[in-house]
Amino acid sequence: TFSAPIGFMKIDVEKHEMEALEGALETVRRDRPVIIMEDQVHARDLLEPLGYRCRRIALVDFLCLPA
């Protein structure tokens, strides 16, 4: 457990981004970190209702910023 807020997450787990993101949802909701991850439509569908905007920054990577 971290006592300081998490400001940045990079998720690169070879097609398991959704599972990693679901496991981190409490942290994402609480700390609203910047997130970089590979393109996973379902993961973006999970983040956008939480107020995140996701934009492609590389061939397969997305940058998701809290609004």
C-alpha positions in Angstrom: 0.0 0.0 0.0 1.3 3.4 -1.0 0.6 6.4 1.2 1.3 9.0 -1.5 -1.1 9.3 -4.5 -0.2 7.4 -7.6 0.3 10.0 -10.4 1.2 7.7 -13.4 0.5 4.2 -14.5 2.0 2.3 -17.5 0.1 -0.9 -18.2 1.9 -3.3 -20.6 1.0 -6.8 -19.8 0.6 -8.4 -23.3 -3.2 -8.6 -23.9 -4.1 -8.6 -20.2 -4.5 -4.8 -19.9 -8.2 -5.2 -19.0 -7.5 -7.5 -16.1 -4.7 -5.2 -14.8 -7.0 -2.2 -15.1 -9.9 -3.9 -13.3 -7.5 -4.7 -10.5 -6.4 -1.1 -10.3 -9.8 0.5 -10.4 -9.8 1.6 -6.8 -6.5 3.3 -7.3 -7.7 4.9 -10.6 -10.8 6.2 -9.0 -9.0 7.5 -5.9 -5.8 9.0 -7.4 -6.8 9.7 -11.1 -3.4 8.9 -12.5 -2.3 9.5 -16.0 -2.3 6.1 -17.8 -0.4 4.8 -20.8 -1.5 1.4 -22.1 -1.8 -0.7 -25.2 -5.0 -0.4 -27.2 -7.8 -2.3 -25.6 -11.2 -1.0 -26.6 -12.9 -2.4 -23.4 -10.3 -0.7 -21.2 -11.0 2.6 -22.8 -14.7 1.9 -22.4 -14.1 1.4 -18.7 -12.0 4.6 -18.3 -14.0 7.1 -20.3 -17.1 6.9 -18.0 -14.7 7.7 -15.2 -13.9 11.0 -16.9 -10.7 10.0 -18.8 -10.0 11.0 -22.3 -7.8 8.5 -24.3 -5.8 9.4 -27.3 -3.5 7.3 -29.5 0.2 8.3 -29.0 1.9 5.5 -30.9 1.0 2.6 -33.1 -0.6 0.6 -30.3 -0.3 2.9 -27.3 -2.9 5.2 -25.8 -2.5 8.0 -23.3 -5.5 8.4 -21.0 -5.8 11.6 -19.1 -8.3 12.4 -16.3 -10.5 15.3 -17.3 
